[in-house]
Amino acid sequence: MTRSDANLTSVACPRGESDAPARARSPFGGRLARAGVVAIALVAALVTACDDAEQRRAPAEPAPAAERSAADPAAGIATELDGAAPAFGDAVLAELTGDEAAARAGFEKVLAAADTPQPLAARAALHLAQLELRAGRTGHARDLALRAAALAPNDPVIYEGGAQIRASAVAESASGDIRGPRLGTPLPGVEPKVAEAFAEAEKAFARVHRLRPRPIIEALSTSIRAKEDATEAVVGQYRAISEHGGVALVAGHYRAGSLYHDLALGLLFELPPELDPNVAAGLRRTLRRRALLYLERAAAEYRLALGAVPVQEAELWRIAAETDLRAAQDLLGEK
């Protein structure tokens, strides 16, 4: 090995550190779509490089004697190569090659080991969450993502990966183009009268969702006003439900926010081509201002949902509010 090779090895795999894969960028970070496979391969390569480097550093062992009268002082001593890093690398490679059973077993082993460094355990939990999500077990995927965040609360890669998994879990629970949990999702533990009111509001939500502004001159103003009035009426229903607290508070404010969110996006449509250009330009400015107003109202409702005292039954609704609040803020930031 040349001097430059030795220097590079000492930087990537410093002696005494077996958690190098824990510091590699997780394949579930904010740039998952572009860097997922590359990041996984990088983690695996780093594990292999560290293993090779440790083997090169180790002095050659003498040939075993035919008979030894004393006990071997190295017997029973664990080395860095016996730790969690090689198991994590093997699990990553198994996932990369499509062997999900081996990958799952490897990540579970890393997560369960008492001596696994917390950053590495967090990444194992995040990999497991992705496997659970692909298998359709969204509830367990969310639990694992939260566990990863608890293991590495200050790691932005873990935070971004967990947020993406939670958002995907919410999307899996949705139906069609309805934002958040599917319409008719029950509220566990609420009083019968609250459950009944929520079910009625969900039916009204479906009716409002089907209303679309009609981009023709004769019906344009009337159809926009009808959509706005219907939205405000159903928002009022959900706000009344939210007054009961707990999961009803979170779900009620979330649904109110999603109604405003959808109304805002619904106002940004193509105007009839026969409109006078000056009239069309003025109307576009008016619709854009109203869309931004409704986006701000949506963000306010999402914040009310997230400001509630956390309860386990409301976790899915909280994740939906967190996801859609970010989306609304992104749009408001581009105004």
Residue pairs with C-beta under 8 A, 6 or more apart in sequence:
1 9
1 56
9 49
9 53
9 56
12 20
12 46
12 49
12 50
12 53
13 20
13 46
13 49
13 50
13 53
13 54
15 57
16 80
18 50
18 80
18 81
18 83
18 84
18 85
18 117
19 84
19 85
19 117
19 119
19 120
20 46
20 47
20 50
20 85
21 43
21 46
21 47
21 85
21 88
21 89
21 92
21 120
21 123
22 85
22 88
22 117
22 119
22 120
22 122
22 123
23 119
24 39
24 42
24 43
24 46
25 35
25 39
25 42
25 157
26 39
26 123
26 126
26 157
26 158
26 161
27 35
27 36
27 37
27 39
27 40
27 43
27 127
28 36
28 126
28 127
28 129
28 130
28 157
28 160
28 161
28 162
28 164
28 165
29 35
29 39
29 157
29 160
29 161
30 160
30 161
30 164
32 161
32 164
37 96
40 92
40 95
40 96
41 96
43 88
43 89
43 92
44 89
44 92
44 93
44 96
46 89
47 85
47 86
47 88
47 89
47 92
48 89
50 85
51 81
51 86
51 89
54 79
54 80
54 81
83 115
83 116
84 110
84 113
84 115
84 116
84 117
84 120
84 121
85 120
87 106
87 109
87 110
87 113
88 106
88 107
88 110
88 120
88 123
88 124
90 102
90 106
91 102
91 103
91 104
91 105
91 106
91 107
91 109
91 110
91 124
91 127
92 103
92 106
92 127
94 100
94 102
94 103
94 106
95 103
95 127
95 131
100 131
100 134
103 127
103 131
104 128
104 131
107 124
107 125
107 127
107 128
107 131
108 124
108 128
110 116
110 120
110 121
110 124
111 121
111 124
111 125
111 128
116 124
118 151
118 152
119 151
119 152
119 155
121 151
122 148
122 149
122 151
122 152
122 155
122 158
123 148
123 158
125 144
125 145
125 147
125 148
125 151
126 144
126 145
126 148
126 158
126 161
126 162
126 165
128 144
129 140
129 141
129 142
129 144
129 145
129 148
129 162
129 165
130 141
130 165
132 138
132 140
132 141
132 144
133 141
133 165
133 168
133 169
133 172
136 172
138 169
138 172
138 173
139 169
141 165
141 168
141 169
142 165
142 166
142 169
142 315
142 316
142 319
144 165
145 161
145 162
145 165
145 166
145 169
146 162
148 158
148 161
148 162
149 158
149 159
149 162
151 158
152 158
163 322
163 323
166 319
166 322
166 323
167 319
167 323
169 316
169 319
170 180
170 181
170 316
170 319
170 320
170 323
173 181
173 182
173 185
173 316
174 180
174 181
174 182
175 182
175 183
178 209
179 258
179 261
179 262
179 320
179 324
180 254
180 255
180 258
180 317
180 320
180 324
181 316
181 317
181 320
183 202
183 205
183 206
184 199
184 202
185 202
185 251
185 316
186 195
187 194
187 195
187 198
187 247
187 248
187 251
187 313
188 247
188 313
189 246
189 247
189 313
190 198
190 244
190 246
190 247
190 248
191 244
194 241
194 244
194 248
197 237
197 240
197 241
198 241
198 248
198 251
198 252
200 237
201 234
201 237
201 238
201 241
201 255
202 255
204 233
204 234
204 237
205 234
205 255
205 259
207 230
208 227
208 230
208 231
208 234
208 259
209 262
211 223
211 226
211 227
211 230
212 223
212 227
212 266
213 220
213 223
213 224
213 227
213 266
213 267
213 269
214 220
214 223
215 269
215 270
215 271
215 272
216 272
217 272
217 274
217 275
220 271
220 272
224 267
224 287
227 263
227 266
228 263
231 259
231 260
231 263
234 259
235 256
235 259
235 260
235 301
238 251
238 252
238 253
238 255
238 256
238 259
239 252
239 253
239 256
240 252
241 248
241 251
241 252
242 248
242 249
242 250
242 251
242 252
242 253
242 256
242 304
243 249
243 252
245 308
246 308
246 311
246 313
246 314
247 311
247 313
247 314
247 317
249 304
249 305
249 308
249 314
250 305
250 308
250 311
250 314
250 317
250 318
250 321
251 305
251 314
251 317
252 305
253 301
253 302
253 304
253 305
253 308
253 321
254 301
254 302
254 305
254 317
254 320
254 321
254 324
256 301
257 297
257 298
257 299
257 300
257 301
257 302
257 304
257 305
257 321
257 324
257 325
257 328
258 298
258 320
258 324
259 298
260 294
260 295
260 297
260 298
260 301
261 294
261 295
261 298
261 324
261 327
261 328
263 294
264 290
264 291
264 292
264 293
264 294
264 295
264 298
264 331
265 291
267 287
267 288
267 290
267 291
267 294
268 287
268 288
268 291
271 280
271 283
271 284
275 283
292 332
292 335
295 328
295 331
295 332
296 332
298 324
298 328
299 325
299 328
299 329
299 332
302 321
302 322
302 324
302 325
302 328
303 325
305 317
305 318
305 321
306 318
306 321
306 322
306 325
308 314
310 318
